[in-house]
Amino acid sequence: MKADNCSGRCLSGRKRWLIFCRLGRRPLQLLFLTCAIRAHAITLDAALAQTLERNPEIQQARIALEGAAGRRVVLHSVAYPDVRLDVFGGDQGGHRAGEASNQPFAFARGGFVQPVFNLAVPASWRRGDIEVLLAEQQLNVAIIDQLHAARVAFYTALYNRALGQLGGAQRERLAGNVASEMQRYEAGNTDRGAVAAARSLEEQLEPRIEEANRGYGAALLTLTQSTAAPANADAELPNPEGELRLRTVDFDVATESKTALVRRADLQLARLVVRAAEADQRMIEAAYFPRIDAIGSGTYIPVTVRRGNSGTGQRANDVISSEVRGGGAFTWRVIDNGKTIGASMRQHAIREMNELVLHRLEANVPRELERIRNTLTAIHSRQEALTSAATAADQNVITIQQNLGQGVASQLEFRTAETSYLQTKTALLTAAFEQNVAIAEWDRVTGRYFQFADETAERQH
C-alpha cells in the first residue's frame, strides 16, 4: 500500500503498529501490523527445496518407508529355517557315598525346520519386495502433492499481492481525484455532490484491497505450513519473490500422455497395489498344495553329567549319550471346509477392484491433459484481448481525469473509466495466475515434479 503523509507509532502495551495516512484532507486508518512480524524473501525454488526437506507429510512418508523395510524382513522370513535351542542347567544336591554334595549339570536340546517345497515362499518373497516399493511410491506421491501445494500457494501469494498493489495504485489515483475535487469545491467550481461521489468511488476500493490482503495472508500461511517454517512469534514469514507473467505455451497431449503413463507416481503406486494383491492371492492359494520340510533335532549332554545307578555294579547304567536326528515332514491339507477358497475369492475380488481403479486412472490421463490444454488455449486468447484493453483503459482514465480537472468530464465518466480499468487489470492478473496454476497442474498430471528410476535402482529424493 502507498499513501502520502503517513505516520505511525508503536503501542508497546498491545505491541501493534497503528499507521495513519492522510489522503487529501481526511485521515484514514489503514492497517494493524504486529511489531514482531518480519518477512524474508523466498524464491519458488527455495520454497520447493524447503518443502522437500522439512514438510511433515514427506517426513512421515519417509518414516513409513523404514517401517516397510521391516515388514519385508518379516515376509522374507518364511523362506528361512526355523531354528530353536533350549539349554537346561541346575545343581544336584544331597549326600551319597562316593559323590560330592553338590553336582552342577547342564545339557542342550535343539532343532530346525527348513521349508523345502512351499509355494507360499516365492509369493511371500515378492510381496516383501513390493511392500518396500509401495512405501517408496507413497513417499513419491507425498512429495509431488506437497510440492504442488507449495507451488500453488506461492502463485496465490503473488496473485493476491499484485491485486493489493493494483488496488493501492488505484487508491492513490482516486485520492488525488478527491483532493482535486475538494480544491475545486473550495474554489466554488463544483458542488458538494462531486466531492461525495469522488470519496464514494475511493471507499468502494477498500473491500477489494482488504480481500486481497486476506488472500495474501492465507496463501502465506499455507506456504509456511508446506515449508514447515517456524511458527513462533519471532519467526520470519516468507515473502515470495517475483511476479506472475503470461507466456506462450504449447503442449503435445499425445506425447505427454505416453510419458505420464510411465512417470506418474500415483499410477506407479496403483500398479504396485495390483501386484501386491496378486501376491497376496498367491500366498493364500499356496494352501492348496502340499508342504515339505526338512527337519532335524539333537540333544547334547556333557560326559560330566552322570546318572546314578540303582546300587548295581553295572557301568552301563552310568552312561548318558548325545544324539542327532534328521528327516523330513510332509503336510497336505486336503479338506479345509472352504476356508482357503473363500479367502482366495475375496482376495481375487480385491485385485480386480484395484485393476479397475488403475485402468480408470490411466484412461483419465489424456482427458486431464486435454482439459488443461484447452484451459491454456482459452487463457492465451483472453491474454491478447486483455493486454490491448488494459493499455486503452489506462489511457482513457488519464484522459478523463485530466478533463475532470478542467471541468469538462463528469464524475460518472471518471467512475466508469476507473471501473473498466480496474476490471481489465484484474482480469489480466487473473489470467496470469490461472495460466501459472494450469502449468503447475500440467506438471503434476504429467509427473514432471519427480523423475523415477527403475524399481531396483536406488531412489533419489
Buried (B, 14 or more C-beta within 10 A) or exposed (E): BEBEEBEEEEEEEEEBBBBBBBBBEEEBEBBEEEEEEEEEEBEBEBBBBBBBEEBEBBBEBBEBBEEBEEBBEEBBEBBEEEEEEEEEEEEBEEEEEEEEEEBEBBBBBBBBBBBBEBBBBBBBBBBBBBBBBBBBBBBBBBBBBBBBBBBBBBBBBBBBBBBBBBBBBBBBBBBBBBBBBBBBBEEEEBEEEBBBBBBEBBEBBEEBBEBBBEBBEBBBBBBBBBBBBEEEEEBBBBEBEEEBEBEEBEEEBEEBBEBBBEBBBBBBBBBBBBBBBBBBBBBBBBBBEEBBBBBBBBBBBEEEEBEEEEEEEEEEBEEBEEEEEEEEEEEEEEEEEEEBBEBBEEBBEBBEEBBEEBEEBBEEBBEBBEBBBEBBEBBBEBBEEBBEBBEEBBEBBEEBBEBBBEEEBBBEBBBBBBBBBBBBBBBBBBBBBBBBBBBBBBBBBBBBBBEBEEBEEEBEE
